[in-house]
């Protein structure tokens, strides 16, 4: 049975999925010769990367192309890093280049790039971890070769700029197979030496092989873990090592490191002169202010006629006596007693009025109650009729043989209804 055919788009999408999920194609280092190079107006690089037997299309987008620090042209041997994927519309696979360097430095440069990327991802280059360099260090530790030009340049520069600072040399191998272990050991040793304020780590210039010990991972981590700030001073200004990225401050040369580590005594003396002039101005201004205040005090009436001070106090004392008499407790108590008597009289008067008013109201209510008292009606010959403790007000409230009670002025009667007759009485019949 024939399979259902795929569309070209479906096939290309599937192949792109395979490419994009293959880990071996996501972090590819590739070396080769550039041909058919085109720098598009958009800023992207389009080119072919080839060797003796094969070739592959390549593209480098603007965001990555702007980081290329050399002229890209046909015939140039380069080392690129990127990922391989399929261009969906064209159905062709190509490498998407993320970084590019001229090829010719061999495996060392590749190791440099890989370690740089690894440490960057771990955050060892993050500025947040950079420790500040002390402004006025007392002791500087120098990790370098005791016989190289670097230590002489550093000592000479520090003695010229800031002779108050003490330089402590930690003799170190800065080239060769054992150099990295020696550098790490002396960084740890410097951190354990009391009083070290800053460390200068470096050496003079050389080839990438000569400087390679400063590109070792162990050295980078020792610099990062140092509790004392480290200034890197490796090679010349154009030489870049991993140590430069991890250290707290990078100097272009050992001499530059010494200049960054200490202040200039000429600048300090100039600053001291400025501070001296400033202090003299402040002192002069303060003295002048106090002199003016003294002149005012000397011309004050206190010094000319000191008895006036006592006159003022005498006047104040007389006023205090007057106020004391005015606010005497005896006068205050007398006033309170009078107020209390007045309020007591007012209270008695109000009580009499309220009592009389309430008594009259009570008498009126008694009289009104007497008028509606049912016993008064009974005394006139009427009776109160109840059935089951409820008042009977109509013949319709009872039936024949009902038991009813009659309440008279001198007693009660228990009766039985023998007959009943409904009548419409008029007042004239009563």
N, C-alpha and C positions, 0 to 999 in steps of 0.2 A: 504494500500500500504506500503510495507516494506521500511524503511529508508535506505539511503546509509550508509554502515558501515564505521566507523572511523578506522584509523590506530592507533596502540598503541602509536606511537610517537605523533600523532595529539592530542590524549586524554591527554597525559602527558604534552604537551605544553600548552593545554588549562588550565589544573589544575595548572601548574606553573604560568601562567598568573594571575589566580584567587588569588593564594597565594601572588604573588609579588605586587598586587594592593589592597590588603586588609590592611588598615592602622593598624588594630589591631595586625597584624602579623609582622609589620616592626620595632617595638620597644618593645621587649618582655623581661621582667625580670622573671627569672625562678630559682627556688631553687630545689635541689635534691641531690641524692647520685651518685657519679661517679662509674661506673663499666665498665669492658672491656676496660680499658684505654690503648691506644697505642700512644707512641711518635714516629712518623714516622721519617725516616732518612731525609726527606724533611724539618723537623721542625714543621709540622702540628700536632695538637692533634686530635685523633679520640677516641671517647668514647660514652658510653650510660649514659644518665641522667635518674634516676628512683626515684620513691617514693614507697609507700607501695602497690599501686594498678596498676601502669602503668609505661611506660618508653618511651623515645624518643632518636633517634640517634642524635649525635652532632659532629660538626667539628669546630675546631678553627685553622685558618690559621696562618702561621708563623709570619706575620706582627703583629698580635694581641697576639699570644702565647708568643713571646719574652718579652712582658710586664708583664707577670705573675711572681710575686715575691715570690712564694712559691712552694713547691714540690707538684705536682699533682699525685695522686695515687688512686687506687680503694678504695671505702669505704669512701672517703672524702666528707663531706657535703659542697656544694658550692652554691654561688649565681652567676648566669650568666646573661649577657645582650646580646641580639642579635636579629636576625630576622629569621622567619620560611619560608622555601621555599622547592621546590621539586627538588631532584636530577634527572635530566631528563632521563639519561640512565637507572638508576635502578628503577625508578618509585616510589621511597620512599621519604617521606617528612622527614626533619630533621631541627634542629636549627643550624644556623651558628653563633657561639659565637664570640662576639667582645670584651668582658671583663669578667673576672672571679675573684671572691674573696671568701675566705673561709666563709661559712655561720655560723652564731652564734651571729652576732652583731644585728640581728633583723632589725626592721623598721628604726632605727636611721641610720644604715649604708646605707640602701637603699635611705633614704632621702638625706644623704650626697652625694652619687653618683649622684643622679638626679640633685641636686642643683649645684654640681661641673660641670656637663656636661652643664647645662643651662647657667651658668655664663661664662664658657669657650667659648661657641658659641657666646655669646654677646661681647666677647673681653675683659672682666674685668681682665683676667690674662695676657693679651698681654704685653710683655716687653716694647713696645713703650709708654705705659702709666706710666711706673715706673719713679718716681721722684728721682733725685739724693739726697743722704744724705749729708748735709753740712759738710765740713771738720773740721771746728772749731766752733761748736755751742756755743752760749752764754746762751741759756735757753732751757731746755729739759722738755717737758711735759710728765708725766708718768700716764697712765690710768690703774689703778689696784686697788686691795684692800688695804686699809691703814693698815691692820693688818696682811697681809700675809708675807711670807718670801721673796716674789718677790721684794717688794719695798725696803726691807733692803738690799738685794743683789745688787740691782741697785744703790742705794745711796752709799753704801760702795765702789762699783767698780768705780763709777764716781769720788768720793772724792780721791780715791787712784790714779787714772789715770790722771784726769784732773780737779783739784779743782777749776779752774777758772769758770767752768760752774755751773749755777744755776739750781736746780731741782725743778720743780713745780708739786706737786701731785694733781691729780684729783681723789678723793676717788670714787671708782666704785664697784658696785656689779659684781662679775665675776663668779657667779654660781647661778643657780636657775631660776625660771620662769621670774622674772623681770629684769634679768641681761642684756638681749639684749637691752632693752629700755634704761637702765642706760648707757651702753657702747656707744650707738648712741648719747645720749644727751651729754656725756662728750667729744666725738670726735668733735661735733659741738662747744661746749664750748671752747675747746682747740684752735680751729681754730679762734675763736673770741678774744682770749687772746693775747694782743700785745707782740711781741718779741719772741714767741715760734718758734724755728728753726726746731725741730724734735720732733716726738711723739713716745714714747715706749708704746705699747699696749700688756698686757700679764698677766700671772699668773703662779703659780706653777703647778706641775703635778697633774693628777687625771684620773678618768675613762672617757670614751667617754661621759657619761651622765654629768659628772662634767664640761667637756670642751665644752658642746654642744652650749652654748650661742655664741661661736666663729664660729659656723657653721650656724648661722642664716643669712638669705638673707638680712635682714635690716642692720645687722652689716657689711656684705660684701660691700653693696652699700655705707654705710657711710664711710668706709675706702677708697673706690674708689673715692668718691667725695671730700675727704679731700684735701685742698690746701697745707697743710703741709705734708711733707713725713712722713710715718709711718713705724716703725720697729715692726714686730710681734714677740712676745716672749711667746708663749703659751705652757705650759707644759714642758716635757722633749724633748730630741732630736728626739725620735721616734714618738712623738705625732704630727700628721698632721691635721690641720684644714683648713677650707675655708679661714679664715683670713690670713693664711700663703701664699696662692696663690694670694690674692688680694693686700696685703700690698706691699710697695715699696721695702722692704728687710725683709728676714726671719732670725731670730736668733734661735739657737737651745735651748737656755734657757734665762731667764731674765738677768743673769750675762753676757751671750754672747751678748745680745742686748745692754747692757751698754758699752761693749767693742767695739762693732761696731759703737756706736753713738758718741764716743769721742776718740781723739787720746791719746796716752800714753805719759805722761810728760817725762818719761825717754827717749823715742825716740825723743821728741821735744828738750830736753836739749842736746842730742847727736847731733841732727841736727843743733842746735844753735852753738854748739862748732865747728862743721864743717864749718858753714857759717862764724863764727868768724875767724877761721884760713884762710879761703878763702879770706875774706876781708883784713886781715892783709897782706896776700901775694900780693893782688892787690895794697894796699896802699904802701907797701915797694917797689914794682916794679915801681909804678908811681913816688915815691920820688926819686928812683935811676935814672929813666929816666930824671926827671927834673934837678937832680944834674948834670948829664952828659951834658945836654943842657946848663946849667949855666956855666959849665967849658968851653965849646966851645965858649960861648958868651964872657967870660972874656978873652979868648986868641984871640979873633977876633981883626982885625986891627981897627975896629970901636972904640973900647975902647982904644987900644994902640995908634993909630994916628987918632983922630977924624977929623983932617983937610982934610984927604983924601976923606971924604964924599963930602966936598965942591968942591974939585978938580974935581971930577967926574961930579958934577952938572955944574961947569964952562965949562967943555968940551962939555957937552950936550947942554948948552945954546948957545955956539959958533956954533955948528952944526945947531941948530934951526934957528939962525940968517941967516946962509948961505942958508939954505933951504927956508927961508922966502923971501930972496932977489931973489933966483932962481925962486920962484913961485909967484913973485910980480904980482898983477893985471895989472899994466901998461905994463909989458913985455908981459903978456898974451894977452892984447888988441892989442898991436903992432903986435904980431904974427897973430892974427885973421884978422887985417886990411890988412896985406900983403897977407894972404891967400885969402881974399875976392877980392882984386884987381886982383890977378892972375886968380881966377875963372871968374871974370867979363870979363877980356881980352879974356880968352879962350871961353867964351860964345859968345862974339861979333864975334870972328873969325869963330866960328862954324856956327853962324847965316848967315854971309856973304857967306860962302861956300854952305850952304843949299839953300839960296835964289838964288844964281847964278845957281846952279844945277837945281833947279825947274824951273827957268825962261827959261833956255835952253831947258829943256824937253817940256815946254809949247809951245815954238816957233816951235819945231819940230812937235808937234801934230797938230798945226794950219796949218802947211804946208801940212801935210798928209791929213788933212780934205779938204783943197783946191783942192788937186789932185782928190779927189773922189766926189767933190761937183757936183751934177747933174745940177746945174745952169750953170756951165762952159760948159757942153756939149750942153745945150740949146742955149747958145750964139753962138755956131758954126753952127746953122741952124737946129738943131734937136729939136724934140718936145716930150713931155711926154704925153702918152696916158693913160686915166683913164676911167674906167666904174664903176659907182657906188662907186667912191672914191677908187677903187682898180686898180693898174697898169695893163695895157694890154700889155702882152709880146708876144702874138701869135695871129694870125688871128682866131685861134680856140677859143679864149676867147670871141669872139663876133659873132653875127648872123646878117642877113639883118634886117634893120630898128632899130637896137640898137642905143640908144643915147650914144655918147661918148664925152669926153672932151679932147681938145688939149691944152697943156700948152706950150706957146712960151715965148721968152725972154721979150716980151713987152706986153703980155696979154694972154687971154684964148679964145678958140673957142669951141662952142657947135655944134657938127656935128651929122649927121645921116648916118648910113652905108647903102649905096645904093647897093653895090656889094662887093664881096671879092674873092680873088684869092690866093691860097696857092702856094708858091714858095719856092724852096730850094736855098737861096742866097749863093753865094761864095764871099769871101772878094774882089775878083777882080771885082765883079759887083757893088761894093759900091763906 
